[in-house]
Amino acid sequence: MRTPLSLLVLGLTFGALACGGSETDEGPSEAAPDTVETADHDHEEIPDRSAEVARDEGSRPQVVMDFVGVEPGDRVVDVFAGSGYYTWLLSERVGPDGRVYAQGYSPGLMARVARGDLAEATNVTLVDSLSDLPADGVDHVLIIRGYHLFEDPAGLFEALHRALVPGGTIGVVELRLGADHGHDMETHRMGDRTVIDEFTSAGFELVESSDALRNPEDDHTGFWEGRRHLADRMLLKFAEPDRDSAGR
């Protein structure tokens, strides 16, 4: 059973569907299913790529994007984009022929887009709601340390089924709970099997799991504030099945 998110502190609110801050190491924040919320306390000034490079060794974004299968020309969604750590990297990866949809963005990412401070200034679209994504218009979705914020992920699953092309993939990174099952909003951690069971019960196929983000020094007991990109994390890949075989 998911812990009620009403126990946590509210971040900034922008529009539809729940959101945290992707790769921002935000503190605990309340997230209601029908709002976009961002807690981007680490980046009150407009961030830039040069300030983020030090995070790459722990976050391993190139490994994550390779695992998910992101290639030049692809259309990708950055869920809980925050101040744009992954948005910048995805913009670079998909290039001028691709498209990055950033949902759950902070004022920092809005400013980066406005001043053209992205790898490809014209290939990023900010969306307030996942329902704004084009139907059958997305190849990949990344949810980086934000899936746990959905108290009821049914709306997320519905939006992703609508947007993803058959065979499109979803990459999920979450901090491990230290147990197969569970959802702890004090530490913002989940059990691997809980995430897998929720996605597969919603009709997605588990394609692969990876140990690329494991950290045996994490005892799974804390929030790891400011260091969440170094904690023991699961890395999972799901796929949108063929619509005919799935009965949709």
DOPAZA-538473 format. One record per residue (C-alpha): y, x, z. Coordinates in Angstrom, 2 decimals. Example, Ala and Ser with C-alpha at 12.3 -4.5 7.8 and 13.67 -1.06 7.14 Angstrom:
BEGIN
+---------+---------+---------+
!      py !      px !      pz !
+---------+---------+---------+
!   -4.50 !   12.30 !    7.80 !
!   -1.06 !   13.67 !    7.14 !
+---------+---------+---------+
END
This chain:
BEGIN
+---------+---------+---------+
!      py !      px !      pz !
+---------+---------+---------+
!    0.00 !    0.00 !    0.00 !
!    3.41 !    1.29 !   -0.92 !
!    5.89 !    1.98 !    1.88 !
!    8.92 !   -0.39 !    1.69 !
!   11.80 !    1.46 !    0.12 !
!   14.27 !   -0.48 !    2.26 !
!   13.65 !    2.08 !    4.98 !
!   15.57 !    4.70 !    3.04 !
!   19.24 !    5.44 !    2.29 !
!   20.88 !    3.98 !   -0.84 !
!   22.09 !    6.32 !   -3.60 !
!   24.64 !    5.52 !   -6.30 !
!   23.96 !    2.40 !   -8.44 !
!   24.53 !    2.13 !  -12.20 !
!   22.40 !   -0.61 !  -13.87 !
!   18.84 !   -1.86 !  -14.31 !
!   15.51 !   -0.42 !  -12.97 !
!   14.88 !    1.99 !  -10.11 !
!   15.73 !    5.62 !  -10.29 !
!   15.96 !    8.85 !   -8.33 !
!   17.28 !   12.17 !   -9.61 !
!   15.00 !   14.17 !  -11.87 !
!   14.72 !   17.75 !  -10.64 !
!   17.72 !   17.37 !   -8.35 !
!   15.94 !   17.67 !   -4.98 !
!   17.68 !   14.56 !   -3.81 !
!   17.34 !   13.46 !   -0.22 !
!   15.51 !   10.24 !    0.62 !
!   17.12 !    7.30 !   -1.18 !
!   16.44 !    3.59 !   -1.32 !
!   15.49 !    2.32 !   -4.76 !
!   15.16 !   -1.38 !   -5.55 !
!   13.08 !   -2.44 !   -8.58 !
!   16.04 !   -3.92 !  -10.45 !
!   18.65 !   -1.16 !  -10.09 !
!   19.36 !    2.28 !  -11.39 !
!   20.13 !    4.52 !   -8.46 !
!   20.79 !    8.22 !   -8.34 !
!   21.13 !   10.57 !   -5.40 !
!   22.53 !   13.73 !   -6.93 !
!   23.98 !   15.38 !   -3.85 !
!   23.02 !   18.89 !   -4.99 !
!   25.22 !   18.65 !   -8.10 !
!   28.56 !   17.11 !   -7.19 !
!   30.28 !   19.39 !   -9.69 !
!   29.38 !   19.16 !  -13.36 !
!   26.18 !   21.24 !  -13.68 !
!   25.40 !   23.55 !  -16.56 !
!   22.27 !   25.20 !  -17.88 !
!   23.19 !   28.66 !  -16.57 !
!   23.10 !   27.31 !  -13.01 !
!   19.65 !   25.80 !  -13.55 !
!   17.74 !   28.73 !  -15.04 !
!   16.62 !   29.97 !  -11.62 !
!   14.68 !   26.73 !  -11.16 !
!   12.49 !   27.27 !  -14.20 !
!   10.01 !   29.59 !  -12.52 !
!    9.08 !   26.94 !   -9.97 !
!    9.52 !   23.81 !  -12.08 !
!    7.75 !   25.34 !  -15.12 !
!    9.37 !   22.85 !  -17.52 !
!    8.06 !   24.52 !  -20.67 !
!    4.51 !   24.21 !  -19.32 !
!    5.12 !   20.56 !  -18.49 !
!    6.54 !   19.77 !  -21.93 !
!    3.65 !   21.61 !  -23.63 !
!    1.17 !   19.67 !  -21.49 !
!    2.74 !   16.33 !  -22.44 !
!    2.86 !   17.37 !  -26.11 !
!    6.61 !   17.31 !  -26.76 !
!    7.42 !   18.81 !  -30.17 !
!   10.44 !   19.11 !  -32.47 !
!   11.44 !   15.76 !  -33.94 !
!    9.86 !   13.73 !  -31.12 !
!   11.52 !   10.83 !  -29.31 !
!   11.30 !   11.32 !  -25.55 !
!   12.42 !    9.42 !  -22.45 !
!   13.62 !   11.31 !  -19.36 !
!   13.10 !    8.77 !  -16.57 !
!   15.27 !    9.48 !  -13.51 !
!   17.25 !   12.01 !  -15.50 !
!   19.67 !   12.73 !  -12.66 !
!   22.11 !   15.46 !  -13.60 !
!   20.08 !   16.38 !  -16.68 !
!   17.87 !   19.36 !  -15.86 !
!   15.07 !   18.05 !  -18.06 !
!   17.42 !   16.24 !  -20.42 !
!   18.94 !   19.56 !  -21.51 !
!   15.51 !   21.15 !  -22.02 !
!   14.17 !   18.14 !  -23.91 !
!   17.27 !   18.13 !  -26.10 !
!   16.54 !   21.74 !  -26.98 !
!   12.82 !   21.11 !  -27.54 !
!   13.08 !   18.06 !  -29.85 !
!   16.02 !   19.49 !  -31.81 !
!   18.44 !   17.71 !  -34.13 !
!   15.74 !   15.55 !  -35.68 !
!   14.54 !   14.26 !  -32.31 !
!   15.98 !   11.93 !  -29.70 !
!   16.16 !   12.06 !  -25.89 !
!   16.75 !    8.85 !  -23.96 !
!   18.03 !    9.63 !  -20.45 !
!   17.62 !    6.82 !  -17.93 !
!   18.72 !    6.95 !  -14.31 !
!   21.45 !    9.43 !  -15.02 !
!   24.12 !   10.70 !  -12.62 !
!   27.84 !   11.21 !  -13.25 !
!   26.98 !   14.89 !  -13.75 !
!   24.89 !   14.11 !  -16.83 !
!   27.52 !   11.71 !  -18.13 !
!   30.05 !   14.55 !  -17.91 !
!   27.69 !   17.00 !  -19.62 !
!   27.24 !   14.60 !  -22.52 !
!   30.98 !   13.93 !  -22.75 !
!   31.85 !   17.61 !  -22.99 !
!   29.00 !   18.37 !  -25.40 !
!   27.21 !   20.62 !  -22.90 !
!   23.66 !   19.98 !  -24.07 !
!   21.35 !   21.94 !  -26.31 !
!   21.90 !   19.43 !  -29.14 !
!   25.05 !   17.43 !  -28.49 !
!   24.08 !   14.57 !  -30.78 !
!   20.45 !   13.89 !  -29.84 !
!   20.85 !   12.44 !  -26.32 !
!   21.33 !    8.74 !  -25.59 !
!   22.09 !    7.47 !  -22.08 !
!   20.36 !    4.16 !  -21.29 !
!   21.00 !    2.06 !  -18.21 !
!   17.69 !    0.24 !  -18.44 !
!   14.25 !    1.08 !  -19.79 !
!   14.40 !   -2.32 !  -21.50 !
!   17.08 !   -0.78 !  -23.75 !
!   14.54 !    1.57 !  -25.31 !
!   13.53 !    0.79 !  -28.90 !
!   10.26 !   -1.10 !  -29.24 !
!    7.50 !    1.19 !  -30.54 !
!   10.17 !    3.88 !  -30.75 !
!    9.10 !    6.46 !  -28.14 !
!    6.56 !    9.27 !  -28.47 !
!    6.62 !   10.63 !  -24.90 !
!    7.90 !    9.75 !  -21.45 !
!    8.52 !   12.18 !  -18.59 !
!    8.70 !   10.94 !  -14.99 !
!    9.47 !   14.00 !  -12.90 !
!    9.15 !   13.47 !   -9.16 !
!   10.39 !    9.91 !   -9.39 !
!    7.44 !    7.57 !   -9.83 !
!    7.07 !    7.21 !   -6.05 !
!   10.46 !    5.44 !   -5.94 !
!    9.08 !    2.32 !   -7.63 !
!    8.17 !   -0.14 !   -4.89 !
!    6.63 !   -2.37 !   -7.54 !
!    6.03 !   -0.43 !  -10.80 !
!    5.04 !   -3.50 !  -12.85 !
!    8.43 !   -3.57 !  -14.58 !
!    8.15 !    0.13 !  -15.42 !
!    4.71 !   -0.34 !  -16.94 !
!    5.84 !   -3.31 !  -19.02 !
!    8.81 !   -1.37 !  -20.37 !
!    6.68 !    1.67 !  -21.22 !
!    4.03 !   -0.40 !  -23.02 !
!    6.79 !   -1.95 !  -25.11 !
!    8.50 !    1.35 !  -25.97 !
!    5.62 !    3.75 !  -26.52 !
!    3.89 !    4.10 !  -29.85 !
!    0.09 !    3.87 !  -29.78 !
!   -1.15 !    7.23 !  -28.54 !
!    2.24 !    8.04 !  -27.02 !
!    2.02 !    9.97 !  -23.78 !
!    3.45 !    9.80 !  -20.27 !
!    3.78 !   12.93 !  -18.15 !
!    3.97 !   12.36 !  -14.40 !
!    4.87 !   14.99 !  -11.81 !
!    4.67 !   14.01 !   -8.13 !
!    4.38 !   15.86 !   -4.85 !
!    0.85 !   15.72 !   -3.51 !
!    0.21 !   13.85 !   -0.30 !
!   -2.75 !   16.01 !    0.72 !
!   -5.06 !   13.00 !    0.42 !
!   -6.47 !   11.27 !   -2.64 !
!   -4.84 !    7.93 !   -1.82 !
!   -1.53 !    7.01 !   -0.29 !
!    2.21 !    6.64 !   -0.73 !
!    4.50 !    8.14 !    1.93 !
!    8.22 !    7.53 !    1.54 !
!    9.12 !    9.72 !    4.53 !
!    7.94 !   12.81 !    2.64 !
!    8.21 !   11.24 !   -0.86 !
!    4.58 !   12.13 !   -1.61 !
!    1.67 !   10.31 !   -3.22 !
!   -2.08 !   10.72 !   -3.54 !
!   -3.39 !   11.73 !   -6.95 !
!   -5.82 !    8.83 !   -7.11 !
!   -3.13 !    6.33 !   -6.17 !
!   -1.02 !    7.37 !   -9.15 !
!   -4.02 !    7.47 !  -11.48 !
!   -5.34 !    4.10 !  -10.32 !
!   -1.96 !    2.40 !  -10.71 !
!   -1.44 !    3.67 !  -14.26 !
!   -4.98 !    2.95 !  -15.42 !
!   -4.96 !   -0.49 !  -13.82 !
!   -1.81 !   -1.18 !  -15.86 !
!   -3.67 !   -0.37 !  -19.08 !
!   -2.79 !    3.28 !  -19.67 !
!   -5.46 !    5.89 !  -20.32 !
!   -5.73 !    9.04 !  -18.23 !
!   -5.83 !   11.88 !  -20.75 !
!   -5.72 !   14.98 !  -18.60 !
!   -4.69 !   16.44 !  -15.24 !
!   -3.45 !   19.98 !  -14.65 !
!   -3.25 !   22.37 !  -11.70 !
!   -0.31 !   24.23 !  -13.26 !
!    2.04 !   23.06 !  -10.49 !
!   -0.25 !   23.61 !   -7.50 !
!    1.03 !   25.46 !   -4.44 !
!   -1.64 !   26.23 !   -1.81 !
!    1.08 !   27.19 !    0.69 !
!    2.29 !   23.59 !    0.89 !
!    0.75 !   21.84 !    3.93 !
!    1.78 !   18.42 !    2.56 !
!    3.66 !   17.42 !    5.71 !
!    7.35 !   17.78 !    4.81 !
!    9.95 !   16.59 !    2.35 !
!   10.72 !   20.17 !    1.22 !
!   14.40 !   19.41 !    0.83 !
!   16.02 !   21.75 !   -1.69 !
!   12.58 !   23.15 !   -2.59 !
!   10.72 !   20.18 !   -3.99 !
!   10.34 !   21.95 !   -7.33 !
!    8.22 !   24.53 !   -5.47 !
!    5.94 !   22.15 !   -3.55 !
!    2.33 !   21.30 !   -4.39 !
!    2.64 !   18.89 !   -7.31 !
!    0.24 !   16.91 !   -9.44 !
!    0.70 !   16.98 !  -13.22 !
!   -0.88 !   14.04 !  -15.03 !
!   -0.89 !   12.85 !  -18.63 !
!   -1.48 !    9.24 !  -19.59 !
!   -1.52 !    7.63 !  -23.03 !
!   -0.62 !    4.28 !  -24.53 !
!   -3.88 !    2.96 !  -26.01 !
!   -4.27 !    1.44 !  -29.44 !
!   -2.85 !   -2.09 !  -29.26 !
!   -5.88 !   -3.71 !  -30.91 !
!   -8.40 !   -2.09 !  -28.55 !
!   -6.19 !   -2.91 !  -25.57 !
!   -5.95 !   -6.56 !  -26.57 !
!   -2.14 !   -6.56 !  -26.87 !
+---------+---------+---------+
END
